[in-house]
Amino acid sequence: MDPDTMGDGSGDVYWRRRMSVLVAVLVVVAVVAWACSSGGSGPQRPSNAQTSASVSPSTDPLLDGLRTLTMGTATPTASASVAPTPSPSKVTLTPMTRPKRPGEPCTEADLVLSMQGKQDVYPAGVQPNFLITLVNTGPVMCSADVGPRSMEVRITSGEDRIWSTSDCVSGEATEIKQLQRGVPWVRSLNWNRRRSSSDCRTDPPAALPGTYVAVVRMGKLKSPMGVFHLR
C-alpha cells in the first residue's frame, strides 16, 4: 500500500508497526550475538576461581608423599623403617685362638676336680680316707701342679677350720703332672684325725667326734662338699 494513499491516522499505525518489527529483529540479533560470544569455540579466559584451583597443591596422598620425600622432610613410619647396617669400621673382630700345644699348662676350664670319701661314718680310731681325682677334658695333653701349695684339701666343722694340707708343708711344694685327655689323675689321702695350724705345733689336739665337711680346692676350682662323721 502506498503511504501517500493512507488516510488520516493510518500513517502513524503503519510506522508503529514498522518500528515494532525493527525492535524485535534487533532483540533477536542481540540474543544470537550473546549466545555466540558465551558458547563459542574460541579460547576463554579462566576465572579467578578456576585459576586458583589450577595452581592449588595436589591432594593426592602419593604425590604429596613423593613431594615431601623429595624435600627431605618425610618422617619414616615404624612399618617402613629399616635397621641401620653397621659400618665395617665399627665391626669388632674376635681374634682367633691359637691351638693349644701338648704339654702346655692346663686351663681351669679344661679340668674337672672331685673328691670322694671312703665311707660316711668313721668309728673311733679309724682314719678318714679320701680319693681325689683330676681329669683333663681339653683337646690335648696338658700339665698341672698338684702339689700342696696349689691343691688344698680342707676339713671344717661349721665355721671352725680343722685341718688343711697347706699347713706346715715340708719338702717339695710343687708337683707337676702330665694329664692325658680323659685319663684321671688319682690320689688317696688319709687324715690322722688331728687339727692342723700354720704354727706347726708338734702335738696338735685331736678332733672331737661330730660332723665334718671335706673339700678340695685348686685355684678357682672347687669340688663338691663331702660330709662325714667321726665317732
Buried (B, 14 or more C-beta within 10 A) or exposed (E): EEEEEEEEEEEEEEEEEEEEEEEEEEEEEEEEEEEEEEEEEEEEEEEEEEEEEEEEEEEEEEEEEEBEEEEEEEEEEEEEEEEEEEEEEEEEEEEEEEEBEEEEEBEEEBBEBBBEBBEEEBEEEEEBBBEBBBBBEBEBBBBBBBBBEBBBBBBBBEEEBBBBBBBBEEEEEEBEBBBEBEEEBEBEBEBEBBBBEEEEEEEBEEBEEEEBBBBBBBEEBEBEEBEBBBE
